Structures are given as C-alpha cells and as structure tokens.
Amino acid sequence: MKQVDDSLVEKIFTRRTQKSRGEKCHS
C-alpha cells in the first residue's frame, strides 16, 4: 500500500514539475 502511495505522490510531483518547467520555458 505504501508503494502505491509513493507512486501516486511521484506522479503528482512529476506532473507539477513538468507544469512548472513548461511555465518557465514559456517565460
């Protein structure tokens, strides 16, 4: 169960990082 949580957190973190990077690139 903990592994699934880690995977979910990693996915959300990656998505957030990608969004932040995209915004920075656009800027």
PQR file with spaces between the fields and no chain letter, atoms N, CA, C, O and H, PARSE charges and radii, in Angstrom:
ATOM       1  N    MET     1       0.851   -1.204    0.000 -0.4000 1.5000
ATOM       2  CA   MET     1       0.000    0.000    0.000 -0.0000 2.0000
ATOM       3  C    MET     1       0.882    1.247    0.000  0.5500 1.7000
ATOM       4  O    MET     1       0.586    2.238   -0.667 -0.5500 1.4000
ATOM       5  N    LYS     2       1.971    1.171    0.764 -0.4000 1.5000
ATOM       6  CA   LYS     2       2.876    2.340    0.823 -0.0000 2.0000
ATOM       7  C    LYS     2       3.499    2.573   -0.558  0.5500 1.7000
ATOM       8  O    LYS     2       3.698    3.713   -0.977 -0.5500 1.4000
ATOM       9  H    LYS     2       2.211    0.366    1.306  0.4000 1.0000
ATOM      10  N    GLN     3       3.798    1.483   -1.249 -0.4000 1.5000
ATOM      11  CA   GLN     3       4.418    1.633   -2.584 -0.0000 2.0000
ATOM      12  C    GLN     3       3.459    2.376   -3.518  0.5500 1.7000
ATOM      13  O    GLN     3       3.875    3.236   -4.294 -0.5500 1.4000
ATOM      14  H    GLN     3       3.636    0.557   -0.909  0.4000 1.0000
ATOM      15  N    VAL     4       2.193    2.037   -3.433 -0.4000 1.5000
ATOM      16  CA   VAL     4       1.200    2.689   -4.310 -0.0000 2.0000
ATOM      17  C    VAL     4       1.168    4.175   -3.984  0.5500 1.7000
ATOM      18  O    VAL     4       1.117    5.010   -4.887 -0.5500 1.4000
ATOM      19  H    VAL     4       1.855    1.338   -2.803  0.4000 1.0000
ATOM      20  N    ASP     5       1.198    4.504   -2.710 -0.4000 1.5000
ATOM      21  CA   ASP     5       1.176    5.918   -2.308 -0.0000 2.0000
ATOM      22  C    ASP     5       2.388    6.630   -2.895  0.5500 1.7000
ATOM      23  O    ASP     5       2.276    7.729   -3.440 -0.5500 1.4000
ATOM      24  H    ASP     5       1.239    3.825   -1.976  0.4000 1.0000
ATOM      25  N    ASP     6       3.537    5.996   -2.778 -0.4000 1.5000
ATOM      26  CA   ASP     6       4.773    6.600   -3.311 -0.0000 2.0000
ATOM      27  C    ASP     6       4.618    6.855   -4.811  0.5500 1.7000
ATOM      28  O    ASP     6       5.010    7.904   -5.322 -0.5500 1.4000
ATOM      29  H    ASP     6       3.629    5.104   -2.335  0.4000 1.0000
ATOM      30  N    SER     7       4.050    5.895   -5.490 -0.4000 1.5000
ATOM      31  CA   SER     7       3.894    6.032   -6.951 -0.0000 2.0000
ATOM      32  C    SER     7       2.970    7.210   -7.252  0.5500 1.7000
ATOM      33  O    SER     7       3.232    8.007   -8.152 -0.5500 1.4000
ATOM      34  H    SER     7       3.732    5.042   -5.075  0.4000 1.0000
ATOM      35  N    LEU     8       1.890    7.305   -6.486 -0.4000 1.5000
ATOM      36  CA   LEU     8       0.934    8.392   -6.717 -0.0000 2.0000
ATOM      37  C    LEU     8       1.608    9.738   -6.454  0.5500 1.7000
ATOM      38  O    LEU     8       1.480   10.673   -7.245 -0.5500 1.4000
ATOM      39  H    LEU     8       1.677    6.658   -5.754  0.4000 1.0000
ATOM      40  N    VAL     9       2.316    9.824   -5.351 -0.4000 1.5000
ATOM      41  CA   VAL     9       2.998   11.086   -4.995 -0.0000 2.0000
ATOM      42  C    VAL     9       4.013   11.427   -6.078  0.5500 1.7000
ATOM      43  O    VAL     9       4.131   12.582   -6.487 -0.5500 1.4000
ATOM      44  H    VAL     9       2.420    9.064   -4.709  0.4000 1.0000
ATOM      45  N    GLU    10       4.740   10.418   -6.539 -0.4000 1.5000
ATOM      46  CA   GLU    10       5.764   10.674   -7.569 -0.0000 2.0000
ATOM      47  C    GLU    10       5.090   11.184   -8.849  0.5500 1.7000
ATOM      48  O    GLU    10       5.593   12.100   -9.499 -0.5500 1.4000
ATOM      49  H    GLU    10       4.644    9.480   -6.206  0.4000 1.0000
ATOM      50  N    LYS    11       3.959   10.588   -9.201 -0.4000 1.5000
ATOM      51  CA   LYS    11       3.257   11.003  -10.426 -0.0000 2.0000
ATOM      52  C    LYS    11       2.817   12.460  -10.291  0.5500 1.7000
ATOM      53  O    LYS    11       3.012   13.268  -11.200 -0.5500 1.4000
ATOM      54  H    LYS    11       3.550    9.843   -8.673  0.4000 1.0000
ATOM      55  N    ILE    12       2.229   12.778   -9.157 -0.4000 1.5000
ATOM      56  CA   ILE    12       1.751   14.163   -8.942 -0.0000 2.0000
ATOM      57  C    ILE    12       2.945   15.110   -8.960  0.5500 1.7000
ATOM      58  O    ILE    12       2.895   16.176   -9.573 -0.5500 1.4000
ATOM      59  H    ILE    12       2.071   12.122   -8.418  0.4000 1.0000
ATOM      60  N    PHE    13       4.019   14.710   -8.280 -0.4000 1.5000
ATOM      61  CA   PHE    13       5.211   15.572   -8.220 -0.0000 2.0000
ATOM      62  C    PHE    13       5.755   15.797   -9.628  0.5500 1.7000
ATOM      63  O    PHE    13       6.101   16.918   -9.999 -0.5500 1.4000
ATOM      64  H    PHE    13       4.059   13.843   -7.782  0.4000 1.0000
ATOM      65  N    THR    14       5.826   14.728  -10.399 -0.4000 1.5000
ATOM      66  CA   THR    14       6.362   14.842  -11.764 -0.0000 2.0000
ATOM      67  C    THR    14       5.470   15.770  -12.588  0.5500 1.7000
ATOM      68  O    THR    14       5.959   16.593  -13.362 -0.5500 1.4000
ATOM      69  H    THR    14       5.545   13.817  -10.097  0.4000 1.0000
ATOM      70  N    ARG    15       4.192   15.629  -12.415 -0.4000 1.5000
ATOM      71  CA   ARG    15       3.251   16.472  -13.196 -0.0000 2.0000
ATOM      72  C    ARG    15       3.451   17.926  -12.794  0.5500 1.7000
ATOM      73  O    ARG    15       3.457   18.820  -13.639 -0.5500 1.4000
ATOM      74  H    ARG    15       3.795   14.961  -11.786  0.4000 1.0000
ATOM      75  N    ARG    16       3.614   18.150  -11.498 -0.4000 1.5000
ATOM      76  CA   ARG    16       3.788   19.535  -11.021 -0.0000 2.0000
ATOM      77  C    ARG    16       5.091   20.090  -11.579  0.5500 1.7000
ATOM      78  O    ARG    16       5.149   21.231  -12.038 -0.5500 1.4000
ATOM      79  H    ARG    16       3.610   17.423  -10.811  0.4000 1.0000
ATOM      80  N    THR    17       6.128   19.274  -11.534 -0.4000 1.5000
ATOM      81  CA   THR    17       7.434   19.741  -12.018 -0.0000 2.0000
ATOM      82  C    THR    17       7.338   20.057  -13.515  0.5500 1.7000
ATOM      83  O    THR    17       7.870   21.065  -13.980 -0.5500 1.4000
ATOM      84  H    THR    17       6.081   18.348  -11.162  0.4000 1.0000
ATOM      85  N    GLN    18       6.660   19.193  -14.254 -0.4000 1.5000
ATOM      86  CA   GLN    18       6.529   19.415  -15.707 -0.0000 2.0000
ATOM      87  C    GLN    18       5.786   20.721  -15.960  0.5500 1.7000
ATOM      88  O    GLN    18       6.148   21.477  -16.861 -0.5500 1.4000
ATOM      89  H    GLN    18       6.227   18.374  -13.876  0.4000 1.0000
ATOM      90  N    LYS    19       4.747   20.989  -15.167 -0.4000 1.5000
ATOM      91  CA   LYS    19       3.964   22.223  -15.360 -0.0000 2.0000
ATOM      92  C    LYS    19       4.860   23.427  -15.063  0.5500 1.7000
ATOM      93  O    LYS    19       4.874   24.409  -15.805 -0.5500 1.4000
ATOM      94  H    LYS    19       4.454   20.374  -14.435  0.4000 1.0000
ATOM      95  N    SER    20       5.604   23.328  -13.966 -0.4000 1.5000
ATOM      96  CA   SER    20       6.479   24.445  -13.565 -0.0000 2.0000
ATOM      97  C    SER    20       7.521   24.671  -14.669  0.5500 1.7000
ATOM      98  O    SER    20       7.792   25.811  -15.048 -0.5500 1.4000
ATOM      99  H    SER    20       5.593   22.530  -13.363  0.4000 1.0000
ATOM     100  N    ARG    21       8.093   23.597  -15.174 -0.4000 1.5000
ATOM     101  CA   ARG    21       9.131   23.716  -16.216 -0.0000 2.0000
ATOM     102  C    ARG    21       8.501   24.340  -17.471  0.5500 1.7000
ATOM     103  O    ARG    21       9.096   25.210  -18.105 -0.5500 1.4000
ATOM     104  H    ARG    21       7.873   22.671  -14.866  0.4000 1.0000
ATOM     105  N    GLY    22       7.309   23.891  -17.813 -0.4000 1.5000
ATOM     106  CA   GLY    22       6.648   24.425  -19.011 -0.0000 2.0000
ATOM     107  C    GLY    22       6.423   25.928  -18.853  0.5500 1.7000
ATOM     108  O    GLY    22       6.647   26.697  -19.787 -0.5500 1.4000
ATOM     109  H    GLY    22       6.825   23.183  -17.298  0.4000 1.0000
ATOM     110  N    GLU    23       5.983   26.334  -17.677 -0.4000 1.5000
ATOM     111  CA   GLU    23       5.746   27.770  -17.447 -0.0000 2.0000
ATOM     112  C    GLU    23       7.057   28.535  -17.570  0.5500 1.7000
ATOM     113  O    GLU    23       7.110   29.606  -18.175 -0.5500 1.4000
ATOM     114  H    GLU    23       5.801   25.709  -16.918  0.4000 1.0000
ATOM     115  N    LYS    24       8.115   27.975  -16.989 -0.4000 1.5000
ATOM     116  CA   LYS    24       9.425   28.651  -17.031 -0.0000 2.0000
ATOM     117  C    LYS    24       9.887   28.750  -18.484  0.5500 1.7000
ATOM     118  O    LYS    24      10.419   29.776  -18.906 -0.5500 1.4000
ATOM     119  H    LYS    24       8.072   27.105  -16.497  0.4000 1.0000
ATOM     120  N    CYS    25       9.680   27.683  -19.238 -0.4000 1.5000
ATOM     121  CA   CYS    25      10.121   27.675  -20.639 -0.0000 2.0000
ATOM     122  C    CYS    25       9.341   28.751  -21.397  0.5500 1.7000
ATOM     123  O    CYS    25       9.907   29.485  -22.207 -0.5500 1.4000
ATOM     124  H    CYS    25       9.248   26.849  -18.896  0.4000 1.0000
ATOM     125  N    HIS    26       8.057   28.834  -21.129 -0.4000 1.5000
ATOM     126  CA   HIS    26       7.215   29.814  -21.824 -0.0000 2.0000
ATOM     127  C    HIS    26       7.678   31.224  -21.495  0.5500 1.7000
ATOM     128  O    HIS    26       7.700   32.109  -22.350 -0.5500 1.4000
ATOM     129  H    HIS    26       7.597   28.238  -20.471  0.4000 1.0000
ATOM     130  N    SER    27       8.049   31.410  -20.231 -0.4000 1.5000
ATOM     131  CA   SER    27       8.508   32.732  -19.781 -0.0000 2.0000
ATOM     132  C    SER    27       9.849   33.010  -20.433  0.5500 1.7000
ATOM     133  O    SER    27      10.439   34.066  -20.207 -0.5500 1.4000
ATOM     134  H    SER    27       8.031   30.691  -19.536  0.4000 1.0000
